[in-house]
Amino acid sequence: MNRREILSHFTLADGILIAFVTIAIIVSSLFVYKKGVKSDYAVIEYNGQTENISLSKDQIFTLENGVVIEVKGGRIRVKDSDCPQKICVKHGWLRYANDVIVCLPNKTILYLPKKSDLDYITR
Amino acid sequence: MKSSREKILILAAYSIMAVLLFLVESMIPKPLPFIRIGLANVFILLILVQIDFFSALVVALTKVIIGNLFSGLLFTPLILFSLVSSVLSLFVMYAFYKSKISFSLIGVSIAGAISHLLTQLVLGYFLFIHTSRIFALFPIILLIGLISGLITGILVIILYKNIRLSLT
């Protein structure tokens, strides 16, 4: 069976279906993958305490548990950590609201909060 | 004309073919669990077109139950995904096949693939993940459904000319 024979099976309805799905893919990906809103502060949770860090001032500091945090140009990252796999370091920079870095061995969570009327939603 | 006992035996043989296709496909390594061509679905769609809806339903259910028995997922919550999405996508394919709008087998299988994947996405949301972030997969799932539906549909059209399935 050659290509022409297969193509001859296509109907107008197929074309409309394929076009509709393609448009749905484009529209939904624009909706899903739009760039996030920037945050102006980050939250670090470790050892049961919560700390707010401003992102407007560039700084490098070390937490009590040895995690080194770097703030630069409105972004924040884990610069260094003593954990074995260094997943938190490899994660790179956080820029947009809702971005999270978790360092499980050091029990540290670093995230940019979402600008919203709601603080948290529990489920 | 064959006896009903013989018909059941033929249906059982078709079911085992679908199970084999399902198992062969699940052996192929893939980056995401839902990226699959749906080889078994090629066969089920062929049964739907050449025999009838009921036979296709029997083969689809056997595929899910026996296939998941062999891949070790039977009696886990994951069986719900295969079961519901397989049956639902079969209904969708039947509706598209019987509809007044003239979809070819390619359109039918695209509808089947997309409804199969979307059912799993919605089930995943309600049963396990509970966060709307799972819908970030929506465009990817549509794209995979479109591509795998196209491949399945073309395979069905090629097989339709060369294979004659029947219970009689």
Interface residues (C-beta under 8 A of the other chain):
Chain A: M1 I6 H9 F10 T11 L12 A13 D14 L17 I18 V21 T22 A24 I25 S28 S29 V32 Y33 R123
Chain B: I101 S102 F103 S104 L105 I106 G107 I110 A111 I114 H130 F135 A136 F138 P139 L142 L143 G145 L146 L150 I154 I157 I158 K161
